[in-house]
Amino acid sequence: MNNTDRGDFRERIRQNFSRQAAMHTIGAELTRVEHGVVEIELPFDVKLTQQHGILHAGIISAALDSACGFAAYSVIDPDASILTIEFKVNLMSPGRGERFLFRGEITKPGSNIIVADGRGYAISDGPAKLIASMTGTMMVIRGREGITG
């Protein structure tokens, strides 16, 4: 992956995350920001479950999308922004845990289109359990009114 200077991407990602009301609403926190990798953690909350008491697929998808999207921010120019244009989520195991970890990693950086892969884990006693995977495609946005880095 190209390690050219992207400005202070860590601070830019933290600022953008703090403005993302959806992540705030579900109680998510940004816990790791590196070049090409972002992690978001979420405590279990019964308000985020579906009828069987497991983490709702929509919450899992939203957290994976944010982790992948913010990972994409780490590889773009400081004056650009990111919008997700497509993603696919595979739900592999019920979302049961005390906490959840969502990791987004850049698979293929690009100047216009970026591909990222995400993994979601349930954390309790014992090893983390893989509950979901995602592949997402992000579009780099430049000069569009109302969408800034």
C-alpha positions as CSV (number, residue, x, y, z in Angstrom):
1,M,0.0,0.0,0.0
2,N,1.2,3.5,-0.8
3,N,2.4,5.3,2.3
4,T,2.5,8.8,0.8
5,D,1.6,11.6,3.2
6,R,-2.2,11.8,3.6
7,G,-2.0,14.6,6.2
8,D,-3.1,13.8,9.7
9,F,-5.6,11.1,8.6
10,R,-5.9,9.9,12.2
11,E,-7.3,13.3,13.4
12,R,-9.5,13.7,10.4
13,I,-11.0,10.2,11.0
14,R,-11.6,11.0,14.7
15,Q,-13.3,14.3,13.8
16,N,-15.5,12.7,11.2
17,F,-16.4,9.8,13.5
18,S,-17.4,12.3,16.2
19,R,-19.8,13.9,13.7
20,Q,-21.4,10.6,12.8
21,A,-24.6,10.6,14.7
22,A,-25.5,6.9,13.8
23,M,-22.4,5.6,15.6
24,H,-23.0,7.9,18.6
25,T,-26.6,6.6,18.8
26,I,-25.6,3.0,19.0
27,G,-22.8,3.7,21.5
28,A,-19.9,2.8,19.2
29,E,-16.4,4.1,19.8
30,L,-13.4,4.4,17.6
31,T,-10.6,2.3,19.1
32,R,-7.9,1.9,16.4
33,V,-6.9,4.1,13.5
34,E,-4.0,3.1,11.4
35,H,-3.1,3.5,7.7
36,G,-5.5,1.1,6.0
37,V,-7.1,-0.2,9.2
38,V,-9.8,1.1,11.5
39,E,-11.6,-0.6,14.4
40,I,-14.8,0.3,16.0
41,E,-16.1,-1.3,19.3
42,L,-19.6,-1.5,20.6
43,P,-20.9,-2.7,24.0
44,F,-23.8,-5.1,24.0
45,D,-27.1,-3.2,24.5
46,V,-30.5,-4.9,24.5
47,K,-31.9,-1.9,22.5
48,L,-29.7,-3.0,19.6
49,T,-31.0,-6.5,19.4
50,Q,-33.6,-8.2,17.2
51,Q,-36.5,-10.4,18.6
52,H,-34.2,-13.3,19.6
53,G,-31.9,-11.0,21.7
54,I,-29.0,-11.1,19.4
55,L,-27.3,-8.0,17.8
56,H,-29.4,-6.9,14.9
57,A,-28.0,-7.4,11.4
58,G,-28.6,-3.7,10.6
59,I,-26.4,-2.7,13.5
60,I,-23.7,-5.1,12.4
61,S,-23.9,-3.8,8.9
62,A,-23.8,-0.2,9.9
63,A,-20.7,-0.7,12.1
64,L,-18.9,-2.7,9.4
65,D,-19.7,0.0,6.8
66,S,-18.3,2.7,9.1
67,A,-15.1,0.7,9.9
68,C,-14.5,0.1,6.2
69,G,-15.4,3.7,5.2
70,F,-13.1,5.2,7.8
71,A,-10.3,2.8,6.7
72,A,-10.8,4.3,3.3
73,Y,-10.3,7.8,4.7
74,S,-6.8,6.8,5.8
75,V,-5.6,6.3,2.2
76,I,-7.1,9.4,0.5
77,D,-6.0,12.9,0.1
78,P,-7.0,15.3,2.9
79,D,-9.3,17.3,0.7
80,A,-11.3,14.3,-0.4
81,S,-14.1,12.4,1.2
82,I,-15.7,8.9,1.0
83,L,-19.1,7.5,0.2
84,T,-20.0,3.8,0.2
85,I,-21.5,2.8,-3.1
86,E,-21.9,-0.9,-2.5
87,F,-21.4,-3.6,0.2
88,K,-22.2,-7.2,0.9
89,V,-22.4,-8.6,4.4
90,N,-22.3,-12.3,5.4
91,L,-23.7,-13.0,8.8
92,M,-21.8,-16.1,10.0
93,S,-22.8,-16.5,13.6
94,P,-25.4,-15.0,16.0
95,G,-24.3,-11.6,17.5
96,R,-24.0,-12.7,21.1
97,G,-21.4,-11.1,23.3
98,E,-20.5,-8.6,25.9
99,R,-18.8,-6.4,23.3
100,F,-18.3,-6.3,19.6
101,L,-15.3,-5.4,17.5
102,F,-15.7,-4.3,13.9
103,R,-12.5,-4.0,11.8
104,G,-12.2,-2.4,8.3
105,E,-9.2,-3.0,6.2
106,I,-8.3,-1.7,2.8
107,T,-8.0,-4.5,0.2
108,K,-7.4,-2.3,-2.8
109,P,-6.7,1.4,-2.6
110,G,-7.5,3.6,-5.6
111,S,-7.8,7.2,-6.7
112,N,-11.5,6.9,-7.4
113,I,-12.7,3.6,-6.1
114,I,-11.5,1.8,-3.0
115,V,-12.3,-1.8,-1.9
116,A,-12.3,-2.7,1.8
117,D,-13.0,-5.8,3.7
118,G,-14.6,-5.9,7.2
119,R,-14.8,-8.4,10.0
120,G,-17.1,-8.3,13.0
121,Y,-16.4,-10.2,16.2
122,A,-18.3,-11.0,19.3
123,I,-16.2,-10.7,22.5
124,S,-17.0,-12.4,25.8
125,D,-15.1,-14.9,27.9
126,G,-12.7,-16.8,25.6
127,P,-11.5,-16.0,22.1
128,A,-13.3,-13.5,19.9
129,K,-15.9,-15.1,17.6
130,L,-16.2,-14.1,14.0
131,I,-19.9,-13.1,13.5
132,A,-19.8,-11.3,10.1
133,S,-17.7,-10.3,7.1
134,M,-18.2,-7.5,4.6
135,T,-16.8,-6.4,1.3
136,G,-17.5,-2.8,0.5
137,T,-16.8,-0.5,-2.4
138,M,-16.2,3.2,-1.6
139,M,-16.1,6.1,-4.0
140,V,-13.6,9.0,-3.4
141,I,-15.5,12.3,-3.5
142,R,-13.8,15.6,-4.5
143,G,-15.4,19.0,-4.9
144,R,-19.0,18.0,-4.2
145,E,-21.1,20.6,-2.4
146,G,-22.1,19.4,1.1
147,I,-19.6,16.5,1.2
148,T,-16.2,17.4,2.7
149,G,-13.3,15.4,4.2
